[in-house]
């Protein structure tokens, strides 16, 4: 562990986020370590990491004896969503290392995407974590009706209660309003629960087309507090901004 701390210049006050990337076996457990340097970290009123100007990633392996062995740098590799999901800690807890955003269970971010997302999230004031979706063919296709699936954990944590209340009045789904950052126009959507998850369907094709969404663009969703019907602000990060 001392070697890792020295070679990565970890100092008192730095934040280390540990992301498991393999299961425990005879050789130990492999972790991805994200080091957020103290000087580049600020705190929003909610107590989350607010500014990240240097997001360094280093892969380490922890053996069953708890010793630390350094592995080669993983620059350019993708980051699994497992490291950015709910770890059971509550929102707005001082000192928590819980990342300020959530992904779908199967979503993966590159290091460049992660850096851009953290930079953008640091500028967004929200009592809840931001949901991040990476656009794919089903979200932006032109000749069929595109739709957007929301992560199971995110829905369960932030939207389940709202959906259950609205669904009692409208069995086909509930109304969702989307608004893009910096614009006054809104899009009326329908949030529906399908057998395999929760989906934004009606209205999404218009939003995707009007905002010229393409594959690998990133959409960040913020739930607007105390809004009826359910409303979310959308922040778009174009794929060109995430080129390493």
Beta strands, then each sheet from edge to edge (+ up, - down):
strand 1: 15-20
strand 2: 29-36
strand 3: 55-62
strand 4: 68-70
strand 5: 78-80
strand 6: 101-102
strand 7: 108-110
strand 8: 130-134
strand 9: 148-150
strand 10: 174-180
strand 11: 186-194
strand 12: 197-200
strand 13: 218-223
strand 14: 230-237
sheet 1: 1+ 2- 3+ 4-
sheet 2: 5+ 7-
sheet 3: 6+ 8+ 13- 14+ 10+ 11- 12+ 9-
end
